[in-house]
Amino acid sequence: MRRAPELPDADFERWRQLLEMRAGMVLDDRQRSFLQIQLAARMRELEIADYDSYYQVVCAGIGGRIEWVRLLDRLTIQATRFFRHPPSFALLEAYVSEFARTTEGNGLTLWSLGCASGEEAFSMAISTAEALSRQPRPLTFALTGTDISSEALRQARQGTYSLQRLAGVPASLRERYFRTHADGSFEVTAGLAERLCFARLNVLELGQAPLQGLNVIFCQNLLIYFRRWLRRDLLNQLVQRLAPGGLLVLGVGEVSNWSHPQLVPVDHPEVLAFTRQVSPPA
Ligand SMILES: C[S@@+](CC[C@H](N)C(=O)[O-])C[C@H]1O[C@@H](n2cnc3c(N)ncnc32)[C@H](O)[C@@H]1O
């Protein structure tokens, strides 16, 4: 493998600023070699010799926008897995059961923000479907997964995973919600998949998302890439997207000392979550 050319200080600074301005992601000095390797790999594919020329390409017009989307697939960290933080999904299941028992509506809407290749969204869907399957009256749900990475979304829409990637899914759920392909991979059943849709969304452009009145929002392992003030700003916007009584689940430790007048913290030792008050404070 050819070594990536050294990323000069001035170029590192420029790329770092672009990434933060356009995607909110903050790179520190420890991630410099990661940035260098990813930029150089893409430059090799495009036969571009230096970082400055590639920067000009990414910043130029429509073509630059398209190239930026390609580059983001390389620069975003899409590490994820099914039922990544099991207590969050247990909380979701309990919330959905309670919702079904106490609410007259006939369905729920859910949002997985920064859904990567779909594992979080499908885990939410499975937990919700399980809770609803135990209810005496029929209820349905719709779930939207959004992410900035188009490659991650392509995989999510495909909904097909290797046995290894299904490691967090108990065998009984695997049998109920996946069908096996001849090559040994597992595809989400049509009955579950039809409840989900995936769309590209940069959280810095939350205003463009038409989602409102959500019963559940999961935003896990996304805010960690952003500055503190931005995390709080995004969370304040998400509160406005929740229905009264709605549940917001975050990654543990992703925000500290944050509160919102319309939110009540969920008292849970292992999950960072809030519910929106049913009636606004007087
Ligand atoms: C580490 S993954 C977390 C996936 C999943 N939520 C989980 O907890 O397993 C972070 C995801 O956030 C996405 N992401 C990063 N910056 C983003 C932005 N500005 N807008 C939307 N998604 C973003 C990445 O593409 C990536 O898929």
The ligand as an ORCA input file, in Angstrom:
! r2SCAN-3c Opt
* xyz 0 1
  C     -21.147      5.928     15.326
  S     -22.512      5.976     14.241
  C     -23.855      5.668     15.355
  C     -24.908      4.773     14.751
  C     -26.071      4.424     15.690
  N     -26.798      5.593     16.097
  C     -25.592      3.668     16.902
  O     -25.608      4.201     17.999
  O     -25.181      2.514     16.748
  C     -22.674      7.731     13.927
  C     -23.490      8.039     12.685
  O     -23.728      9.449     12.641
  C     -23.653      9.867     11.297
  N     -23.374     11.308     11.250
  C     -22.215     11.962     11.520
  N     -22.362     13.279     11.327
  C     -23.649     13.471     10.946
  C     -24.408     14.624     10.610
  N     -23.871     15.849     10.612
  N     -25.704     14.447     10.283
  C     -26.261     13.210     10.274
  N     -25.593     12.090     10.563
  C     -24.297     12.216     10.902
  C     -22.545      9.016     10.695
  O     -22.647      8.924      9.297
  C     -22.765      7.680     11.397
  O     -23.556      6.821     10.633
*
